[in-house]
Amino acid sequence: MANESANGVFTDLFAAVGDLAQQATDIVGSGVKTVTDVVTPIGNASVSLCTTTINSAAQLIQGVADGITAVIAPKK
């Protein structure tokens, strides 16, 4: 009888440890999902901002180059 009681205690102990490990895993998974959900829109906004900035800079450079060309080019 004592052996059956000890087995029950160990079974309960292992079940409790397993439950805690599962809960810890669930919390980490939830945290990763939350971070991903927050970072994704920020990343998308950053890419959009960089793209817009680069395009604006390219248009500015093109405008300056066209202006210089118009001033330097001989008039016909």
C-alpha positions in Angstrom: 0.0 0.0 0.0 2.8 2.4 0.8 4.2 1.9 -2.7 0.9 2.8 -4.3 0.7 6.0 -2.3 4.2 7.0 -3.3 3.4 6.3 -6.9 0.3 8.6 -6.6 2.4 11.4 -5.1 5.0 11.2 -7.9 2.3 11.0 -10.5 0.7 14.2 -9.1 4.1 15.9 -8.9 5.0 15.1 -12.5 1.5 16.2 -13.6 1.9 19.5 -11.7 5.4 20.1 -13.2 4.1 19.3 -16.6 1.2 21.7 -16.2 3.6 24.5 -15.1 5.9 23.8 -18.1 3.0 23.8 -20.5 1.8 27.1 -19.0 5.3 28.6 -19.3 5.5 27.5 -22.9 2.0 29.0 -23.6 3.1 32.3 -22.0 6.3 32.5 -24.1 4.3 31.7 -27.3 1.8 34.3 -26.5 4.5 36.9 -25.8 6.2 36.1 -29.1 2.9 36.5 -31.0 2.2 39.8 -29.2 5.7 41.1 -30.1 5.3 40.0 -33.7 1.8 41.7 -33.9 3.3 44.9 -32.7 6.5 44.9 -34.7 4.9 44.0 -38.1 3.0 47.3 -38.6 6.0 49.3 -37.3 8.2 47.4 -39.9 5.7 48.0 -42.7 5.5 51.7 -41.8 9.3 52.0 -41.7 9.7 50.4 -45.1 7.0 52.7 -46.5 8.6 55.8 -45.0 12.1 54.8 -46.3 10.6 54.1 -49.8 8.9 57.5 -49.9 12.0 59.3 -48.6 14.2 57.6 -51.3 11.7 58.4 -54.1 11.4 62.0 -52.9 15.2 62.4 -52.8 15.5 60.8 -56.3 12.9 63.3 -57.6 14.7 66.2 -56.0 18.0 65.1 -57.5 16.4 64.7 -60.9 14.8 68.2 -60.7 18.2 69.7 -59.8 19.9 67.9 -62.6 17.2 69.0 -65.1 17.6 72.6 -63.8 21.3 72.6 -64.2 21.1 71.1 -67.6 18.6 73.7 -68.7 20.9 76.5 -67.5 24.0 75.1 -69.1 22.6 73.8 -72.3 23.0 76.2 -75.2 19.9 78.0 -76.4 18.7 77.2 -79.9 
